[in-house]
Amino acid sequence: MQTTNTSVLARRIWIDSDYATIAYEAGWANEAVFFTQTEGDHPELTVSTEISPDGINWVRRGEPRTIAAEDSITENSLTVFGNWIRLRIQGASQDQQARVLVHVCLSG
C-alpha cells in the first residue's frame, strides 16, 4: 500500500525578496510534487526545487518553473532527491511583492 502525505510549507505569506521554504525531510518518499499558488497581483516568479544531504547545504534539482504575472499556480516535481527538499521562489521585490501558498505532496 502506498503512503501519501500533503504538507503546507508556506501559508499565504507575503514575500518581497528571494524566499526559500523550510527544509523538509522526505527520504521515505519516491516522489514529491510542490504546488505554488499566488494570490492577487504579483511579478513574474521563478520557482525552483532544491535538495540537500543535510538540510543545510542546498543544490538546485529539476527544471525551474515560472508563474507569469497573469497566472496563479505552478507545480515542480522531483523523483530523485535523497532526504531533504525545499522550494525557492525568486522575483518578488519591495516594489512588487507576492502572496504565496506552497504545498508539498509526497508519495512512496
PDB file as gemmi writes it, atoms N, CA and C in Angstrom:
CRYST1    1.000    1.000    1.000  90.00  90.00  90.00 P 1                      
ATOM      1  N   MET A   1       0.841  -1.175   0.000  1.00  0.00           N  
ATOM      2  CA  MET A   1       0.000   0.000   0.000  1.00  0.00           C  
ATOM      3  C   MET A   1       0.883   1.233   0.000  1.00  0.00           C  
ATOM      4  N   GLN A   2       0.563   2.172  -0.853  1.00  0.00           N  
ATOM      5  CA  GLN A   2       1.335   3.403  -0.976  1.00  0.00           C  
ATOM      6  C   GLN A   2       0.955   4.381   0.136  1.00  0.00           C  
ATOM      7  N   THR A   3       1.965   5.101   0.632  1.00  0.00           N  
ATOM      8  CA  THR A   3       1.758   6.129   1.645  1.00  0.00           C  
ATOM      9  C   THR A   3       1.811   7.490   0.969  1.00  0.00           C  
ATOM     10  N   THR A   4       0.905   8.379   1.352  1.00  0.00           N  
ATOM     11  CA  THR A   4       0.918   9.736   0.818  1.00  0.00           C  
ATOM     12  C   THR A   4       0.831  10.733   1.974  1.00  0.00           C  
ATOM     13  N   ASN A   5       1.351  11.922   1.722  1.00  0.00           N  
ATOM     14  CA  ASN A   5       1.304  12.975   2.716  1.00  0.00           C  
ATOM     15  C   ASN A   5       1.308  14.321   1.995  1.00  0.00           C  
ATOM     16  N   THR A   6       0.490  15.250   2.464  1.00  0.00           N  
ATOM     17  CA  THR A   6       0.497  16.617   1.952  1.00  0.00           C  
ATOM     18  C   THR A   6       0.745  17.562   3.121  1.00  0.00           C  
ATOM     19  N   SER A   7       1.708  18.470   2.934  1.00  0.00           N  
ATOM     20  CA  SER A   7       2.033  19.443   3.971  1.00  0.00           C  
ATOM     21  C   SER A   7       2.057  20.844   3.382  1.00  0.00           C  
ATOM     22  N   VAL A   8       1.685  21.814   4.189  1.00  0.00           N  
ATOM     23  CA  VAL A   8       1.770  23.219   3.800  1.00  0.00           C  
ATOM     24  C   VAL A   8       3.128  23.747   4.261  1.00  0.00           C  
ATOM     25  N   LEU A   9       3.918  24.261   3.323  1.00  0.00           N  
ATOM     26  CA  LEU A   9       5.238  24.806   3.659  1.00  0.00           C  
ATOM     27  C   LEU A   9       5.225  26.322   3.782  1.00  0.00           C  
ATOM     28  N   ALA A  10       4.261  26.972   3.168  1.00  0.00           N  
ATOM     29  CA  ALA A  10       4.088  28.427   3.284  1.00  0.00           C  
ATOM     30  C   ALA A  10       2.597  28.707   3.127  1.00  0.00           C  
ATOM     31  N   ARG A  11       2.009  29.360   4.100  1.00  0.00           N  
ATOM     32  CA  ARG A  11       0.559  29.584   4.097  1.00  0.00           C  
ATOM     33  C   ARG A  11       0.246  31.060   3.902  1.00  0.00           C  
ATOM     34  N   ARG A  12      -0.009  31.430   2.633  1.00  0.00           N  
ATOM     35  CA  ARG A  12      -0.440  32.784   2.293  1.00  0.00           C  
ATOM     36  C   ARG A  12       0.503  33.849   2.866  1.00  0.00           C  
ATOM     37  N   ILE A  13       1.801  33.652   2.692  1.00  0.00           N  
ATOM     38  CA  ILE A  13       2.774  34.612   3.208  1.00  0.00           C  
ATOM     39  C   ILE A  13       3.131  35.630   2.139  1.00  0.00           C  
ATOM     40  N   TRP A  14       3.473  36.837   2.576  1.00  0.00           N  
ATOM     41  CA  TRP A  14       3.959  37.877   1.676  1.00  0.00           C  
ATOM     42  C   TRP A  14       5.463  37.728   1.536  1.00  0.00           C  
ATOM     43  N   ILE A  15       5.966  37.733   0.298  1.00  0.00           N  
ATOM     44  CA  ILE A  15       7.406  37.724   0.083  1.00  0.00           C  
ATOM     45  C   ILE A  15       7.796  38.984  -0.692  1.00  0.00           C  
ATOM     46  N   ASP A  16       8.978  39.522  -0.358  1.00  0.00           N  
ATOM     47  CA  ASP A  16       9.439  40.743  -1.018  1.00  0.00           C  
ATOM     48  C   ASP A  16      10.922  40.644  -1.409  1.00  0.00           C  
ATOM     49  N   SER A  17      11.418  39.405  -1.485  1.00  0.00           N  
ATOM     50  CA  SER A  17      12.781  39.113  -1.913  1.00  0.00           C  
ATOM     51  C   SER A  17      12.858  37.618  -2.210  1.00  0.00           C  
ATOM     52  N   ASP A  18      14.046  37.120  -2.523  1.00  0.00           N  
ATOM     53  CA  ASP A  18      14.187  35.685  -2.716  1.00  0.00           C  
ATOM     54  C   ASP A  18      13.743  34.969  -1.453  1.00  0.00           C  
ATOM     55  N   TYR A  19      13.040  33.841  -1.626  1.00  0.00           N  
ATOM     56  CA  TYR A  19      12.461  33.134  -0.493  1.00  0.00           C  
ATOM     57  C   TYR A  19      12.683  31.634  -0.663  1.00  0.00           C  
ATOM     58  N   ALA A  20      13.033  30.956   0.408  1.00  0.00           N  
ATOM     59  CA  ALA A  20      13.124  29.500   0.419  1.00  0.00           C  
ATOM     60  C   ALA A  20      12.253  28.968   1.549  1.00  0.00           C  
ATOM     61  N   THR A  21      11.521  27.893   1.280  1.00  0.00           N  
ATOM     62  CA  THR A  21      10.697  27.279   2.316  1.00  0.00           C  
ATOM     63  C   THR A  21      11.605  26.611   3.349  1.00  0.00           C  
ATOM     64  N   ILE A  22      11.011  26.138   4.405  1.00  0.00           N  
ATOM     65  CA  ILE A  22      11.764  25.382   5.404  1.00  0.00           C  
ATOM     66  C   ILE A  22      12.278  24.094   4.769  1.00  0.00           C  
ATOM     67  N   ALA A  23      13.336  23.559   5.332  1.00  0.00           N  
ATOM     68  CA  ALA A  23      13.842  22.253   4.905  1.00  0.00           C  
ATOM     69  C   ALA A  23      12.819  21.195   5.311  1.00  0.00           C  
ATOM     70  N   TYR A  24      12.519  20.292   4.380  1.00  0.00           N  
ATOM     71  CA  TYR A  24      11.503  19.278   4.646  1.00  0.00           C  
ATOM     72  C   TYR A  24      12.116  17.897   4.453  1.00  0.00           C  
ATOM     73  N   GLU A  25      12.021  17.060   5.473  1.00  0.00           N  
ATOM     74  CA  GLU A  25      12.591  15.723   5.420  1.00  0.00           C  
ATOM     75  C   GLU A  25      11.620  14.775   4.714  1.00  0.00           C  
ATOM     76  N   ALA A  26      12.073  14.208   3.590  1.00  0.00           N  
ATOM     77  CA  ALA A  26      11.173  13.404   2.758  1.00  0.00           C  
ATOM     78  C   ALA A  26      11.826  12.124   2.239  1.00  0.00           C  
ATOM     79  N   GLY A  27      12.832  11.621   2.949  1.00  0.00           N  
ATOM     80  CA  GLY A  27      13.583  10.472   2.473  1.00  0.00           C  
ATOM     81  C   GLY A  27      12.760   9.212   2.279  1.00  0.00           C  
ATOM     82  N   TRP A  28      11.619   9.072   2.930  1.00  0.00           N  
ATOM     83  CA  TRP A  28      10.783   7.885   2.792  1.00  0.00           C  
ATOM     84  C   TRP A  28      10.024   7.865   1.469  1.00  0.00           C  
ATOM     85  N   ALA A  29       9.873   9.019   0.819  1.00  0.00           N  
ATOM     86  CA  ALA A  29       9.018   9.142  -0.366  1.00  0.00           C  
ATOM     87  C   ALA A  29       9.768   8.804  -1.657  1.00  0.00           C  
ATOM     88  N   ASN A  30       9.020   8.381  -2.663  1.00  0.00           N  
ATOM     89  CA  ASN A  30       9.558   8.132  -4.001  1.00  0.00           C  
ATOM     90  C   ASN A  30       9.410   9.340  -4.904  1.00  0.00           C  
ATOM     91  N   GLU A  31       8.420  10.169  -4.605  1.00  0.00           N  
ATOM     92  CA  GLU A  31       8.211  11.362  -5.416  1.00  0.00           C  
ATOM     93  C   GLU A  31       7.658  12.484  -4.566  1.00  0.00           C  
ATOM     94  N   ALA A  32       7.976  13.699  -5.015  1.00  0.00           N  
ATOM     95  CA  ALA A  32       7.479  14.903  -4.360  1.00  0.00           C  
ATOM     96  C   ALA A  32       6.950  15.844  -5.437  1.00  0.00           C  
ATOM     97  N   VAL A  33       5.791  16.422  -5.176  1.00  0.00           N  
ATOM     98  CA  VAL A  33       5.225  17.426  -6.072  1.00  0.00           C  
ATOM     99  C   VAL A  33       4.933  18.665  -5.230  1.00  0.00           C  
ATOM    100  N   PHE A  34       5.573  19.775  -5.594  1.00  0.00           N  
ATOM    101  CA  PHE A  34       5.319  21.062  -4.944  1.00  0.00           C  
ATOM    102  C   PHE A  34       4.287  21.815  -5.766  1.00  0.00           C  
ATOM    103  N   PHE A  35       3.296  22.388  -5.116  1.00  0.00           N  
ATOM    104  CA  PHE A  35       2.334  23.271  -5.760  1.00  0.00           C  
ATOM    105  C   PHE A  35       2.529  24.662  -5.169  1.00  0.00           C  
ATOM    106  N   THR A  36       2.790  25.641  -6.030  1.00  0.00           N  
ATOM    107  CA  THR A  36       2.964  27.024  -5.598  1.00  0.00           C  
ATOM    108  C   THR A  36       1.822  27.843  -6.179  1.00  0.00           C  
ATOM    109  N   GLN A  37       1.080  28.506  -5.309  1.00  0.00           N  
ATOM    110  CA  GLN A  37      -0.044  29.338  -5.721  1.00  0.00           C  
ATOM    111  C   GLN A  37       0.216  30.773  -5.299  1.00  0.00           C  
ATOM    112  N   THR A  38      -0.300  31.712  -6.089  1.00  0.00           N  
ATOM    113  CA  THR A  38      -0.225  33.124  -5.739  1.00  0.00           C  
ATOM    114  C   THR A  38      -1.636  33.656  -5.546  1.00  0.00           C  
ATOM    115  N   GLU A  39      -1.722  34.744  -4.795  1.00  0.00           N  
ATOM    116  CA  GLU A  39      -2.997  35.438  -4.607  1.00  0.00           C  
ATOM    117  C   GLU A  39      -2.809  36.895  -4.994  1.00  0.00           C  
ATOM    118  N   GLY A  40      -3.685  37.403  -5.828  1.00  0.00           N  
ATOM    119  CA  GLY A  40      -3.632  38.811  -6.196  1.00  0.00           C  
ATOM    120  C   GLY A  40      -2.501  39.131  -7.159  1.00  0.00           C  
ATOM    121  N   ASP A  41      -2.225  40.412  -7.285  1.00  0.00           N  
ATOM    122  CA  ASP A  41      -1.172  40.870  -8.192  1.00  0.00           C  
ATOM    123  C   ASP A  41       0.196  40.417  -7.700  1.00  0.00           C  
ATOM    124  N   HIS A  42       1.053  40.058  -8.654  1.00  0.00           N  
ATOM    125  CA  HIS A  42       2.405  39.628  -8.328  1.00  0.00           C  
ATOM    126  C   HIS A  42       3.282  39.771  -9.566  1.00  0.00           C  
ATOM    127  N   PRO A  43       4.595  39.886  -9.373  1.00  0.00           N  
ATOM    128  CA  PRO A  43       5.502  39.905 -10.525  1.00  0.00           C  
ATOM    129  C   PRO A  43       5.683  38.486 -11.058  1.00  0.00           C  
ATOM    130  N   GLU A  44       6.374  38.368 -12.182  1.00  0.00           N  
ATOM    131  CA  GLU A  44       6.736  37.037 -12.667  1.00  0.00           C  
ATOM    132  C   GLU A  44       7.661  36.401 -11.635  1.00  0.00           C  
ATOM    133  N   LEU A  45       7.374  35.157 -11.272  1.00  0.00           N  
ATOM    134  CA  LEU A  45       8.148  34.454 -10.253  1.00  0.00           C  
ATOM    135  C   LEU A  45       8.796  33.213 -10.853  1.00  0.00           C  
ATOM    136  N   THR A  46      10.016  32.932 -10.442  1.00  0.00           N  
ATOM    137  CA  THR A  46      10.713  31.702 -10.818  1.00  0.00           C  
ATOM    138  C   THR A  46      10.706  30.784  -9.606  1.00  0.00           C  
ATOM    139  N   VAL A  47      10.239  29.550  -9.811  1.00  0.00           N  
ATOM    140  CA  VAL A  47      10.082  28.596  -8.726  1.00  0.00           C  
ATOM    141  C   VAL A  47      10.982  27.393  -9.010  1.00  0.00           C  
ATOM    142  N   SER A  48      11.910  27.112  -8.082  1.00  0.00           N  
ATOM    143  CA  SER A  48      12.885  26.040  -8.263  1.00  0.00           C  
ATOM    144  C   SER A  48      12.866  25.092  -7.076  1.00  0.00           C  
ATOM    145  N   THR A  49      13.163  23.816  -7.335  1.00  0.00           N  
ATOM    146  CA  THR A  49      13.315  22.848  -6.256  1.00  0.00           C  
ATOM    147  C   THR A  49      14.791  22.716  -5.918  1.00  0.00           C  
ATOM    148  N   GLU A  50      15.058  22.458  -4.638  1.00  0.00           N  
ATOM    149  CA  GLU A  50      16.416  22.254  -4.163  1.00  0.00           C  
ATOM    150  C   GLU A  50      16.459  21.010  -3.283  1.00  0.00           C  
ATOM    151  N   ILE A  51      17.608  20.313  -3.309  1.00  0.00           N  
ATOM    152  CA  ILE A  51      17.800  19.130  -2.479  1.00  0.00           C  
ATOM    153  C   ILE A  51      19.054  19.318  -1.638  1.00  0.00           C  
ATOM    154  N   SER A  52      19.143  18.537  -0.543  1.00  0.00           N  
ATOM    155  CA  SER A  52      20.263  18.687   0.380  1.00  0.00           C  
ATOM    156  C   SER A  52      20.575  17.354   1.051  1.00  0.00           C  
ATOM    157  N   PRO A  53      21.854  17.091   1.333  1.00  0.00           N  
ATOM    158  CA  PRO A  53      22.203  15.891   2.078  1.00  0.00           C  
ATOM    159  C   PRO A  53      21.997  16.053   3.585  1.00  0.00           C  
ATOM    160  N   ASP A  54      21.933  17.307   4.050  1.00  0.00           N  
ATOM    161  CA  ASP A  54      21.914  17.556   5.484  1.00  0.00           C  
ATOM    162  C   ASP A  54      20.898  18.601   5.947  1.00  0.00           C  
ATOM    163  N   GLY A  55      20.140  19.193   5.030  1.00  0.00           N  
ATOM    164  CA  GLY A  55      19.182  20.230   5.390  1.00  0.00           C  
ATOM    165  C   GLY A  55      19.819  21.591   5.590  1.00  0.00           C  
ATOM    166  N   ILE A  56      21.111  21.721   5.265  1.00  0.00           N  
ATOM    167  CA  ILE A  56      21.835  22.980   5.444  1.00  0.00           C  
ATOM    168  C   ILE A  56      22.406  23.481   4.119  1.00  0.00           C  
ATOM    169  N   ASN A  57      23.071  22.597   3.384  1.00  0.00           N  
ATOM    170  CA  ASN A  57      23.698  22.932   2.109  1.00  0.00           C  
ATOM    171  C   ASN A  57      22.795  22.467   0.968  1.00  0.00           C  
ATOM    172  N   TRP A  58      22.516  23.368   0.025  1.00  0.00           N  
ATOM    173  CA  TRP A  58      21.488  23.121  -0.976  1.00  0.00           C  
ATOM    174  C   TRP A  58      22.024  23.189  -2.396  1.00  0.00           C  
ATOM    175  N   VAL A  59      21.423  22.382  -3.284  1.00  0.00           N  
ATOM    176  CA  VAL A  59      21.731  22.387  -4.709  1.00  0.00           C  
ATOM    177  C   VAL A  59      20.406  22.335  -5.477  1.00  0.00           C  
ATOM    178  N   ARG A  60      20.343  23.088  -6.555  1.00  0.00           N  
ATOM    179  CA  ARG A  60      19.132  23.101  -7.370  1.00  0.00           C  
ATOM    180  C   ARG A  60      18.977  21.747  -8.064  1.00  0.00           C  
ATOM    181  N   ARG A  61      17.738  21.266  -8.138  1.00  0.00           N  
ATOM    182  CA  ARG A  61      17.442  19.987  -8.789  1.00  0.00           C  
ATOM    183  C   ARG A  61      16.174  20.149  -9.611  1.00  0.00           C  
ATOM    184  N   GLY A  62      16.174  19.654 -10.824  1.00  0.00           N  
ATOM    185  CA  GLY A  62      14.992  19.749 -11.669  1.00  0.00           C  
ATOM    186  C   GLY A  62      14.924  21.071 -12.405  1.00  0.00           C  
ATOM    187  N   GLU A  63      13.914  21.192 -13.232  1.00  0.00           N  
ATOM    188  CA  GLU A  63      13.714  22.379 -14.062  1.00  0.00           C  
ATOM    189  C   GLU A  63      12.906  23.433 -13.311  1.00  0.00           C  
ATOM    190  N   PRO A  64      13.391  24.677 -13.294  1.00  0.00           N  
ATOM    191  CA  PRO A  64      12.599  25.754 -12.680  1.00  0.00           C  
ATOM    192  C   PRO A  64      11.302  25.977 -13.465  1.00  0.00           C  
ATOM    193  N   ARG A  65      10.309  26.463 -12.787  1.00  0.00           N  
ATOM    194  CA  ARG A  65       9.029  26.829 -13.398  1.00  0.00           C  
ATOM    195  C   ARG A  65       8.825  28.330 -13.227  1.00  0.00           C  
ATOM    196  N   THR A  66       7.969  28.884 -14.073  1.00  0.00           N  
ATOM    197  CA  THR A  66       7.654  30.311 -13.998  1.00  0.00           C  
ATOM    198  C   THR A  66       6.170  30.484 -13.737  1.00  0.00           C  
ATOM    199  N   ILE A  67       5.849  31.394 -12.832  1.00  0.00           N  
ATOM    200  CA  ILE A  67       4.464  31.845 -12.675  1.00  0.00           C  
ATOM    201  C   ILE A  67       4.427  33.249 -13.263  1.00  0.00           C  
ATOM    202  N   ALA A  68       3.850  33.363 -14.450  1.00  0.00           N  
ATOM    203  CA  ALA A  68       3.722  34.666 -15.102  1.00  0.00           C  
ATOM    204  C   ALA A  68       2.790  35.553 -14.276  1.00  0.00           C  
ATOM    205  N   ALA A  69       2.889  36.848 -14.478  1.00  0.00           N  
ATOM    206  CA  ALA A  69       2.074  37.808 -13.717  1.00  0.00           C  
ATOM    207  C   ALA A  69       0.580  37.540 -13.862  1.00  0.00           C  
ATOM    208  N   GLU A  70       0.179  36.981 -15.004  1.00  0.00           N  
ATOM    209  CA  GLU A  70      -1.248  36.705 -15.214  1.00  0.00           C  
ATOM    210  C   GLU A  70      -1.665  35.312 -14.757  1.00  0.00           C  
ATOM    211  N   ASP A  71      -0.726  34.477 -14.296  1.00  0.00           N  
ATOM    212  CA  ASP A  71      -1.026  33.123 -13.830  1.00  0.00           C  
ATOM    213  C   ASP A  71      -1.030  33.081 -12.306  1.00  0.00           C  
ATOM    214  N   SER A  72      -1.505  31.944 -11.749  1.00  0.00           N  
ATOM    215  CA  SER A  72      -1.592  31.878 -10.294  1.00  0.00           C  
ATOM    216  C   SER A  72      -1.114  30.562  -9.686  1.00  0.00           C  
ATOM    217  N   ILE A  73      -0.691  29.587 -10.501  1.00  0.00           N  
ATOM    218  CA  ILE A  73      -0.275  28.308  -9.919  1.00  0.00           C  
ATOM    219  C   ILE A  73       0.725  27.614 -10.840  1.00  0.00           C  
ATOM    220  N   THR A  74       1.636  26.872 -10.224  1.00  0.00           N  
ATOM    221  CA  THR A  74       2.554  26.008 -10.970  1.00  0.00           C  
ATOM    222  C   THR A  74       2.891  24.809 -10.107  1.00  0.00           C  
ATOM    223  N   GLU A  75       3.546  23.826 -10.728  1.00  0.00           N  
ATOM    224  CA  GLU A  75       3.995  22.653  -9.989  1.00  0.00           C  
ATOM    225  C   GLU A  75       5.440  22.354 -10.345  1.00  0.00           C  
ATOM    226  N   ASN A  76       6.156  21.796  -9.385  1.00  0.00           N  
ATOM    227  CA  ASN A  76       7.517  21.307  -9.576  1.00  0.00           C  
ATOM    228  C   ASN A  76       7.546  19.886  -9.022  1.00  0.00           C  
ATOM    229  N   SER A  77       8.073  18.947  -9.809  1.00  0.00           N  
ATOM    230  CA  SER A  77       8.111  17.544  -9.391  1.00  0.00           C  
ATOM    231  C   SER A  77       9.543  17.060  -9.233  1.00  0.00           C  
ATOM    232  N   LEU A  78       9.743  16.163  -8.277  1.00  0.00           N  
ATOM    233  CA  LEU A  78      11.030  15.513  -8.055  1.00  0.00           C  
ATOM    234  C   LEU A  78      10.822  14.012  -7.885  1.00  0.00           C  
ATOM    235  N   THR A  79      11.723  13.215  -8.461  1.00  0.00           N  
ATOM    236  CA  THR A  79      11.673  11.769  -8.228  1.00  0.00           C  
ATOM    237  C   THR A  79      12.988  11.225  -7.685  1.00  0.00           C  
ATOM    238  N   VAL A  80      14.069  11.958  -7.790  1.00  0.00           N  
ATOM    239  CA  VAL A  80      15.357  11.554  -7.222  1.00  0.00           C  
ATOM    240  C   VAL A  80      15.845  12.721  -6.371  1.00  0.00           C  
ATOM    241  N   PHE A  81      15.804  12.557  -5.032  1.00  0.00           N  
ATOM    242  CA  PHE A  81      16.110  13.718  -4.198  1.00  0.00           C  
ATOM    243  C   PHE A  81      16.760  13.405  -2.863  1.00  0.00           C  
ATOM    244  N   GLY A  82      17.047  12.192  -2.534  1.00  0.00           N  
ATOM    245  CA  GLY A  82      17.678  11.920  -1.245  1.00  0.00           C  
ATOM    246  C   GLY A  82      16.718  12.140  -0.102  1.00  0.00           C  
ATOM    247  N   ASN A  83      17.104  12.952   0.883  1.00  0.00           N  
ATOM    248  CA  ASN A  83      16.305  13.091   2.098  1.00  0.00           C  
ATOM    249  C   ASN A  83      15.674  14.467   2.292  1.00  0.00           C  
ATOM    250  N   TRP A  84      16.404  15.549   2.047  1.00  0.00           N  
ATOM    251  CA  TRP A  84      15.911  16.890   2.344  1.00  0.00           C  
ATOM    252  C   TRP A  84      15.535  17.626   1.066  1.00  0.00           C  
ATOM    253  N   ILE A  85      14.388  18.292   1.075  1.00  0.00           N  
ATOM    254  CA  ILE A  85      13.909  19.046  -0.085  1.00  0.00           C  
ATOM    255  C   ILE A  85      13.377  20.399   0.374  1.00  0.00           C  
ATOM    256  N   ARG A  86      13.338  21.339  -0.547  1.00  0.00           N  
ATOM    257  CA  ARG A  86      12.694  22.630  -0.289  1.00  0.00           C  
ATOM    258  C   ARG A  86      12.423  23.306  -1.630  1.00  0.00           C  
ATOM    259  N   LEU A  87      11.719  24.419  -1.566  1.00  0.00           N  
ATOM    260  CA  LEU A  87      11.361  25.187  -2.747  1.00  0.00           C  
ATOM    261  C   LEU A  87      11.930  26.592  -2.614  1.00  0.00           C  
ATOM    262  N   ARG A  88      12.449  27.148  -3.717  1.00  0.00           N  
ATOM    263  CA  ARG A  88      12.954  28.525  -3.738  1.00  0.00           C  
ATOM    264  C   ARG A  88      12.107  29.330  -4.728  1.00  0.00           C  
ATOM    265  N   ILE A  89      11.700  30.534  -4.304  1.00  0.00           N  
ATOM    266  CA  ILE A  89      10.900  31.430  -5.144  1.00  0.00           C  
ATOM    267  C   ILE A  89      11.678  32.720  -5.316  1.00  0.00           C  
ATOM    268  N   GLN A  90      11.869  33.125  -6.565  1.00  0.00           N  
ATOM    269  CA  GLN A  90      12.617  34.340  -6.868  1.00  0.00           C  
ATOM    270  C   GLN A  90      11.783  35.249  -7.764  1.00  0.00           C  
ATOM    271  N   GLY A  91      11.991  36.550  -7.645  1.00  0.00           N  
ATOM    272  CA  GLY A  91      11.313  37.517  -8.499  1.00  0.00           C  
ATOM    273  C   GLY A  91      10.538  38.577  -7.752  1.00  0.00           C  
ATOM    274  N   ALA A  92      10.198  38.326  -6.499  1.00  0.00           N  
ATOM    275  CA  ALA A  92       9.485  39.333  -5.710  1.00  0.00           C  
ATOM    276  C   ALA A  92      10.482  40.383  -5.219  1.00  0.00           C  
ATOM    277  N   SER A  93       9.976  41.600  -5.009  1.00  0.00           N  
ATOM    278  CA  SER A  93      10.822  42.695  -4.522  1.00  0.00           C  
ATOM    279  C   SER A  93      10.002  43.579  -3.586  1.00  0.00           C  
ATOM    280  N   GLN A  94      10.664  44.565  -2.987  1.00  0.00           N  
ATOM    281  CA  GLN A  94       9.951  45.515  -2.132  1.00  0.00           C  
ATOM    282  C   GLN A  94       8.860  46.240  -2.922  1.00  0.00           C  
ATOM    283  N   ASP A  95       9.137  46.528  -4.198  1.00  0.00           N  
ATOM    284  CA  ASP A  95       8.183  47.244  -5.039  1.00  0.00           C  
ATOM    285  C   ASP A  95       7.088  46.344  -5.608  1.00  0.00           C  
ATOM    286  N   GLN A  96       7.411  45.067  -5.786  1.00  0.00           N  
ATOM    287  CA  GLN A  96       6.445  44.106  -6.336  1.00  0.00           C  
ATOM    288  C   GLN A  96       6.448  42.850  -5.471  1.00  0.00           C  
ATOM    289  N   GLN A  97       5.629  42.871  -4.444  1.00  0.00           N  
ATOM    290  CA  GLN A  97       5.535  41.741  -3.530  1.00  0.00           C  
ATOM    291  C   GLN A  97       4.629  40.663  -4.114  1.00  0.00           C  
ATOM    292  N   ALA A  98       4.680  39.486  -3.494  1.00  0.00           N  
ATOM    293  CA  ALA A  98       3.808  38.384  -3.901  1.00  0.00           C  
ATOM    294  C   ALA A  98       3.304  37.677  -2.651  1.00  0.00           C  
ATOM    295  N   ARG A  99       2.063  37.249  -2.697  1.00  0.00           N  
ATOM    296  CA  ARG A  99       1.493  36.435  -1.622  1.00  0.00           C  
ATOM    297  C   ARG A  99       1.431  35.005  -2.121  1.00  0.00           C  
ATOM    298  N   VAL A 100       2.082  34.066  -1.399  1.00  0.00           N  
ATOM    299  CA  VAL A 100       2.202  32.702  -1.896  1.00  0.00           C  
ATOM    300  C   VAL A 100       1.713  31.675  -0.886  1.00  0.00           C  
ATOM    301  N   LEU A 101       1.302  30.542  -1.449  1.00  0.00           N  
ATOM    302  CA  LEU A 101       0.908  29.356  -0.695  1.00  0.00           C  
ATOM    303  C   LEU A 101       1.647  28.193  -1.334  1.00  0.00           C  
ATOM    304  N   VAL A 102       2.382  27.421  -0.531  1.00  0.00           N  
ATOM    305  CA  VAL A 102       3.167  26.292  -1.054  1.00  0.00           C  
ATOM    306  C   VAL A 102       2.750  25.009  -0.335  1.00  0.00           C  
ATOM    307  N   HIS A 103       2.358  23.999  -1.124  1.00  0.00           N  
ATOM    308  CA  HIS A 103       2.090  22.648  -0.628  1.00  0.00           C  
ATOM    309  C   HIS A 103       3.150  21.713  -1.179  1.00  0.00           C  
ATOM    310  N   VAL A 104       3.504  20.688  -0.438  1.00  0.00           N  
ATOM    311  CA  VAL A 104       4.298  19.589  -0.976  1.00  0.00           C  
ATOM    312  C   VAL A 104       3.492  18.311  -0.756  1.00  0.00           C  
ATOM    313  N   CYS A 105       3.350  17.537  -1.824  1.00  0.00           N  
ATOM    314  CA  CYS A 105       2.634  16.256  -1.777  1.00  0.00           C  
ATOM    315  C   CYS A 105       3.656  15.154  -2.022  1.00  0.00           C  
ATOM    316  N   LEU A 106       3.761  14.237  -1.066  1.00  0.00           N  
ATOM    317  CA  LEU A 106       4.742  13.156  -1.138  1.00  0.00           C  
ATOM    318  C   LEU A 106       4.034  11.818  -1.257  1.00  0.00           C  
ATOM    319  N   SER A 107       4.649  10.886  -1.977  1.00  0.00           N  
ATOM    320  CA  SER A 107       4.119   9.527  -2.029  1.00  0.00           C  
ATOM    321  C   SER A 107       5.274   8.548  -2.137  1.00  0.00           C  
ATOM    322  N   GLY A 108       5.047   7.376  -1.590  1.00  0.00           N  
ATOM    323  CA  GLY A 108       6.087   6.360  -1.622  1.00  0.00           C  
ATOM    324  C   GLY A 108       5.634   5.083  -0.963  1.00  0.00           C  
TER     325      GLY A 108                                                      
END                                                                             
